[in-house]
Amino acid sequence: MKDDYLLKTTQVNFRADNRLILENISFELKHGQLTSLIGPNGAGKTSLVKLLIGSIKPSSGKITKRQGLRLGYMPQHL
């Protein structure tokens, strides 16, 4: 079966300042799929997006992107 995902995370963990920010994040984003990222302040949404665009690296786990995929991110404050 052919993988049709654009982006896939497998058991991604992220630590910062010796604090666990994200734990065991696994999901797939597929072509044509509409996805929202919601949650309370401090839940790790920005950290997850920064991991997905590659501006920070996961402490463990794997992030796979389809070859040629380009992601953009516009922060709330510059």
KEMI-124515 format. One line per 2 residues: number of its first residue (from 1); their letters; for each residue x, y, z of N, C-alpha, C. Coordinates in nm, 3 decimals, always signed. Example, Ala and Ser with C-alpha at 12.3 -4.5 7.8 and 13.67 -1.06 7.14 Angstrom:
// KEMI-124515
1 = as = +1.319,-0.569,+0.780,+1.230,-0.450,+0.780,+1.320,-0.330,+0.780 | +1.285,-0.225,+0.708,+1.367,-0.106,+0.714,+1.290,+0.003,+0.787
//
This chain:
// KEMI-124515
1 = mk = +0.084,-0.118,+0.000,+0.000,+0.000,+0.000,+0.088,+0.125,+0.000 | +0.059,+0.218,-0.085,+0.137,+0.341,-0.097,+0.101,+0.438,+0.015
3 = dd = +0.205,+0.497,+0.079,+0.182,+0.601,+0.178,+0.137,+0.727,+0.107 | +0.026,+0.786,+0.151,-0.022,+0.909,+0.089,-0.015,+1.027,+0.185
5 = yl = +0.068,+1.017,+0.286,+0.080,+1.127,+0.381,+0.173,+1.236,+0.327 | +0.145,+1.359,+0.371,+0.234,+1.471,+0.343,+0.337,+1.485,+0.454
7 = lk = +0.290,+1.457,+0.575,+0.374,+1.472,+0.693,+0.332,+1.367,+0.795 | +0.430,+1.310,+0.862,+0.400,+1.203,+0.958,+0.493,+1.217,+1.078
9 = tt = +0.437,+1.208,+1.199,+0.520,+1.207,+1.320,+0.503,+1.072,+1.388 | +0.611,+1.022,+1.444,+0.608,+0.893,+1.512,+0.675,+0.908,+1.648
11 = qv = +0.596,+0.900,+1.752,+0.642,+0.906,+1.892,+0.741,+1.019,+1.916 | +0.703,+1.139,+1.874,+0.788,+1.256,+1.890,+0.780,+1.309,+2.033
13 = nf = +0.895,+1.333,+2.091,+0.907,+1.394,+2.223,+0.993,+1.518,+2.210 | +0.963,+1.618,+2.292,+1.044,+1.739,+2.292,+1.062,+1.788,+2.435
15 = ra = +1.188,+1.810,+2.470,+1.225,+1.864,+2.602,+1.294,+1.998,+2.581 | +1.264,+2.092,+2.672,+1.331,+2.222,+2.673,+1.353,+2.261,+2.818
17 = dn = +1.473,+2.309,+2.847,+1.507,+2.347,+2.985,+1.475,+2.235,+3.083 | +1.507,+2.112,+3.041,+1.486,+1.993,+3.123,+1.339,+1.967,+3.158
19 = rl = +1.247,+2.026,+3.079,+1.103,+2.003,+3.097,+1.049,+1.929,+2.976 | +0.963,+1.832,+3.000,+0.897,+1.761,+2.890,+0.784,+1.848,+2.838
21 = il = +0.796,+1.893,+2.713,+0.697,+1.982,+2.652,+0.595,+1.901,+2.572 | +0.644,+1.806,+2.491,+0.557,+1.720,+2.410,+0.598,+1.575,+2.433
23 = en = +0.498,+1.487,+2.444,+0.527,+1.347,+2.473,+0.450,+1.254,+2.379 | +0.524,+1.169,+2.309,+0.468,+1.064,+2.224,+0.362,+1.114,+2.125
25 = is = +0.399,+1.214,+2.047,+0.308,+1.271,+1.948,+0.321,+1.192,+1.817 | +0.211,+1.130,+1.776,+0.209,+1.053,+1.651,+0.083,+1.088,+1.573
27 = fe = +0.100,+1.124,+1.446,-0.014,+1.149,+1.358,+0.034,+1.157,+1.215 | -0.061,+1.156,+1.122,-0.033,+1.173,+0.980,-0.122,+1.283,+0.925
29 = lk = -0.066,+1.368,+0.841,-0.145,+1.465,+0.766,-0.144,+1.419,+0.621 | -0.261,+1.399,+0.566,-0.272,+1.347,+0.429,-0.316,+1.456,+0.333
31 = hg = -0.285,+1.437,+0.206,-0.322,+1.530,+0.100,-0.473,+1.551,+0.102 | -0.517,+1.678,+0.099,-0.659,+1.710,+0.096,-0.726,+1.711,+0.232
33 = ql = -0.654,+1.675,+0.336,-0.710,+1.669,+0.470,-0.704,+1.807,+0.535 | -0.812,+1.848,+0.599,-0.817,+1.974,+0.672,-0.795,+1.943,+0.820
35 = ts = -0.696,+2.008,+0.879,-0.659,+1.980,+1.018,-0.643,+2.110,+1.095 | -0.688,+2.112,+1.219,-0.671,+2.229,+1.308,-0.588,+2.187,+1.427
37 = li = -0.512,+2.280,+1.477,-0.432,+2.257,+1.598,-0.485,+2.353,+1.704 | -0.553,+2.299,+1.804,-0.612,+2.382,+1.908,-0.571,+2.331,+2.045
39 = gp = -0.575,+2.418,+2.143,-0.544,+2.380,+2.279,-0.520,+2.503,+2.364 | -0.514,+2.485,+2.495,-0.494,+2.599,+2.584,-0.353,+2.654,+2.576
41 = ng = -0.335,+2.776,+2.627,-0.202,+2.835,+2.635,-0.108,+2.741,+2.708 | +0.014,+2.727,+2.654,+0.115,+2.643,+2.717,+0.102,+2.494,+2.689
43 = ag = +0.012,+2.457,+2.598,-0.009,+2.315,+2.568,+0.097,+2.257,+2.475 | +0.176,+2.344,+2.409,+0.281,+2.295,+2.319,+0.251,+2.311,+2.172
45 = kt = +0.147,+2.387,+2.137,+0.110,+2.405,+1.996,+0.224,+2.468,+1.915 | +0.281,+2.576,+1.965,+0.389,+2.643,+1.894,+0.511,+2.553,+1.885
47 = sl = +0.542,+2.483,+1.992,+0.656,+2.390,+1.988,+0.635,+2.283,+1.882 | +0.513,+2.231,+1.871,+0.484,+2.129,+1.769,+0.503,+2.186,+1.629
49 = vk = +0.451,+2.305,+1.605,+0.465,+2.366,+1.472,+0.613,+2.389,+1.440 | +0.689,+2.437,+1.536,+0.832,+2.461,+1.513,+0.905,+2.330,+1.485
51 = ll = +0.863,+2.220,+1.547,+0.921,+2.089,+1.516,+0.887,+2.050,+1.372 | +0.762,+2.071,+1.333,+0.717,+2.031,+1.199,+0.788,+2.109,+1.088
53 = ig = +0.816,+2.238,+1.112,+0.884,+2.317,+1.009,+1.036,+2.301,+1.015 | +1.085,+2.235,+1.121,+1.228,+2.207,+1.130,+1.310,+2.314,+1.198
55 = si = +1.246,+2.413,+1.263,+1.325,+2.517,+1.328,+1.379,+2.470,+1.464 | +1.321,+2.366,+1.521,+1.376,+2.299,+1.638,+1.371,+2.149,+1.611
57 = kp = +1.454,+2.073,+1.680,+1.464,+1.929,+1.659,+1.398,+1.854,+1.775 | +1.334,+1.742,+1.746,+1.275,+1.663,+1.855,+1.383,+1.600,+1.944
59 = ss = +1.351,+1.580,+2.070,+1.441,+1.511,+2.161,+1.450,+1.363,+2.124 | +1.337,+1.309,+2.077,+1.333,+1.172,+2.027,+1.212,+1.158,+1.935
61 = gk = +1.207,+1.047,+1.865,+1.099,+1.024,+1.770,+1.139,+1.065,+1.630 | +1.043,+1.059,+1.539,+1.074,+1.083,+1.398,+0.965,+1.168,+1.333
63 = it = +1.009,+1.263,+1.251,+0.919,+1.345,+1.170,+0.958,+1.322,+1.024 | +0.863,+1.277,+0.944,+0.887,+1.247,+0.803,+0.798,+1.337,+0.718
65 = kr = +0.858,+1.403,+0.620,+0.782,+1.489,+0.528,+0.797,+1.435,+0.387 | +0.691,+1.449,+0.310,+0.698,+1.411,+0.169,+0.805,+1.496,+0.101
67 = qg = +0.884,+1.434,+0.017,+0.990,+1.505,-0.054,+0.932,+1.623,-0.131 | +0.993,+1.740,-0.116,+0.949,+1.859,-0.185,+0.843,+1.939,-0.110
69 = lr = +0.794,+1.886,+0.002,+0.693,+1.957,+0.080,+0.755,+2.081,+0.144 | +0.688,+2.194,+0.129,+0.733,+2.319,+0.190,+0.628,+2.364,+0.290
71 = lg = +0.672,+2.395,+0.410,+0.582,+2.440,+0.515,+0.616,+2.583,+0.552 | +0.515,+2.661,+0.585,+0.535,+2.798,+0.630,+0.474,+2.816,+0.767
73 = ym = +0.522,+2.918,+0.838,+0.474,+2.947,+0.971,+0.479,+3.097,+0.993 | +0.368,+3.155,+1.037,+0.363,+3.298,+1.068,+0.335,+3.310,+1.217
75 = pq = +0.437,+3.349,+1.297,+0.416,+3.361,+1.441,+0.322,+3.478,+1.473 | +0.258,+3.470,+1.588,+0.167,+3.577,+1.628,+0.244,+3.707,+1.652
77 = hl = +0.364,+3.695,+1.710,+0.449,+3.812,+1.735,+0.585,+3.787,+1.672 | +0.638,+3.885,+1.600,+0.769,+3.871,+1.540,+0.879,+3.905,+1.637
//
